[in-house]
């Protein structure tokens, strides 16, 4: 029973992780769509007095704020879900260290979250292209976060496979 619970929790964590990737990209695609020819005429009419550049900045800022809120809450949810998953896997005598590795990745990402927020908010309304130093720093932090997310996905997939194999 606890092995099944461990597998269920791991699958839930992995599924929500993949969903977060899709949601993050949807917000920026939607902001771009709202600026394009496919936008509702009413929106275009209401924003007619606002320059295209200012509209772009406002919509990208909105998408960024949605993502910042989502990922901040997702980090908390992952910490809780991860702790419960580690406990369930340990209780079932499963590969708890693999679950703990995924949870450790969340801790590292939590450390990156603050600096990403700080830089992200400071550049939301700057003209593009960004100054090279700021763009490079943000790019490194964001790339590290994304690579850790992909690694965490791999760790969780490996854990799910091991749990499923042992459950047979």
TIMIKE-718483 format. One record per residue (C-alpha): residue in one letter; x negated, y, z; residue number from 1. Coordinates in steps of 0.2 Angstrom, whole numbers, plus 2048, in hexadecimal, padded with zeros to 3 digits. Layout:
<nodes>
   rest    px    py    pz    nr
      A     X     Y     Z   NUM
...
</nodes>
This chain:
<nodes>
   rest    px    py    pz    nr
      X   800   800   800     1
      X   7F2   80C   805     2
      X   7E9   808   7F4     3
      X   7F9   80C   7EA     4
      X   7FA   81D   7F4     5
      X   7E8   821   7F1     6
      X   7EB   81E   7DE     7
      X   7FB   828   7DE     8
      X   7F2   837   7E7     9
      X   7E3   836   7DB    10
      X   7EF   836   7CC    11
      X   7F8   844   7D3    12
      X   7E8   84E   7D6    13
      X   7E2   84A   7C4    14
      X   7F2   84E   7BC    15
      X   7F4   85F   7C5    16
      X   7E2   863   7C0    17
      X   7E5   860   7AE    18
      X   7F5   86A   7AF    19
      X   7EC   879   7B6    20
      X   7E0   879   7A7    21
      X   7F0   87A   79B    22
      X   7F8   887   7A6    23
      X   7E8   892   7A6    24
      X   7E7   892   793    25
      X   7FA   895   791    26
      X   7F9   8A6   79A    27
      X   7EC   8AD   78F    28
      X   7F4   8A7   77F    29
      X   804   8AE   785    30
      X   7FD   8BF   788    31
      X   7F5   8BE   776    32
      X   806   8B9   76F    33
      X   80F   8C8   777    34
      X   803   8D4   76E    35
      X   805   8CB   75D    36
      X   813   8CC   750    37
      X   81C   8BE   758    38
      X   820   8C9   767    39
      X   832   8CE   76B    40
      X   837   8DF   762    41
      X   83E   8E5   773    42
      X   82D   8E3   77B    43
      X   824   8EC   76C    44
      X   831   8FA   76D    45
      X   82E   8FC   780    46
      X   81B   8FD   77E    47
      X   81B   907   76E    48
      X   813   916   778    49
      X   805   90B   77F    50
      X   7F5   908   774    51
      X   7F2   8F7   76E    52
      X   7E2   8F6   779    53
      X   7EB   8FB   789    54
      X   7F9   8EE   785    55
      X   7EB   8E1   783    56
      X   7E3   8E6   793    57
      X   7F3   8E5   79D    58
      X   7F9   8D4   796    59
      X   7E8   8CD   798    60
      X   7E7   8D4   7AA    61
      X   7F8   8CC   7AD    62
      X   7F2   8BB   7A7    63
      X   7E2   8BD   7B1    64
      X   7EC   8C1   7C1    65
      X   7F8   8B2   7BE    66
      X   7E9   8A6   7BC    67
      X   7E0   8AE   7CB    68
      X   7EF   8AA   7D6    69
      X   7F2   899   7CF    70
      X   7E0   894   7D1    71
      X   7DF   89B   7E2    72
      X   7EE   891   7E8    73
      X   7E8   882   7DE    74
      X   7D8   882   7E8    75
      X   7E1   881   7F8    76
      X   7ED   873   7F1    77
      X   7DE   869   7EB    78
      X   7D5   86B   7FC    79
      X   7E5   864   805    80
      X   7E8   857   7F7    81
      X   7D6   852   7F7    82
      X   7D5   850   80A    83
      X   7E4   845   80A    84
      X   7DD   83B   7FB    85
      X   7CC   838   804    86
      X   7D5   832   813    87
      X   7E1   827   809    88
      X   7D2   81F   7FF    89
      X   7C8   81D   80F    90
      X   7D7   815   818    91
      X   7D9   809   80A    92
      X   7C6   804   80A    93
      X   7C4   80C   7F9    94
      X   7B6   816   7F2    95
      X   7B9   825   7FD    96
      X   7A9   82D   7F9    97
      X   7AF   82F   7E7    98
      X   7BE   838   7EE    99
      X   7B3   842   7F9   100
      X   7A8   847   7EA   101
      X   7B8   84F   7E2   102
      X   7BC   858   7F2   103
      X   7AA   85F   7F3   104
      X   7AC   866   7E1   105
      X   7BB   86F   7E7   106
      X   7B1   877   7F5   107
      X   7A4   87D   7E9   108
      X   7B1   884   7DE   109
      X   7B9   88D   7ED   110
      X   7A8   895   7EF   111
      X   7A8   89B   7DC   112
      X   7BA   8A1   7DD   113
      X   7B6   8B1   7E7   114
      X   7A8   8B7   7DB   115
      X   7B3   8B3   7CC   116
      X   7C1   8BD   7D3   117
      X   7B6   8CC   7D7   118
      X   7AE   8CD   7C6   119
      X   7BF   8C9   7BD   120
      X   7C8   8D7   7C5   121
      X   7BA   8E3   7C2   122
      X   7BA   8E0   7B0   123
      X   7CD   8DE   7AC   124
      X   7CE   8F0   7A5   125
      X   7BD   8F3   79E   126
      X   7BB   8F4   78C   127
      X   7B5   8E5   782   128
      X   7A8   8DF   77F   129
      X   7A3   8DF   791   130
      X   792   8E5   796   131
      X   786   8D6   793   132
      X   781   8D4   7A5   133
      X   792   8D3   7AC   134
      X   798   8C8   79E   135
      X   78A   8BC   7A1   136
      X   78D   8BB   7B4   137
      X   79F   8B8   7B2   138
      X   79C   8AC   7A4   139
      X   790   8A2   7AF   140
      X   79C   8A1   7BD   141
      X   7AB   89D   7B3   142
      X   7A1   88F   7A9   143
      X   79B   888   7BA   144
      X   7AD   887   7C0   145
      X   7B3   87F   7B0   146
      X   7A5   872   7B0   147
      X   7A9   86E   7C2   148
      X   7BB   86C   7BD   149
      X   7B7   860   7AF   150
      X   7AB   857   7BA   151
      X   7B8   855   7C8   152
      X   7C4   84F   7BB   153
      X   7B8   842   7B6   154
      X   7B5   83D   7C8   155
      X   7C8   83C   7CB   156
      X   7CA   831   7BB   157
      X   7BC   826   7C1   158
      X   7C4   824   7D2   159
      X   7D5   820   7CB   160
      X   7CD   813   7C0   161
      X   7C4   80B   7CF   162
      X   7D4   80B   7D9   163
      X   7DF   804   7CB   164
      X   7D2   7F6   7C8   165
      X   7D2   7F2   7DB   166
      X   7E5   7F2   7DC   167
      X   7E6   7E4   7D0   168
</nodes>
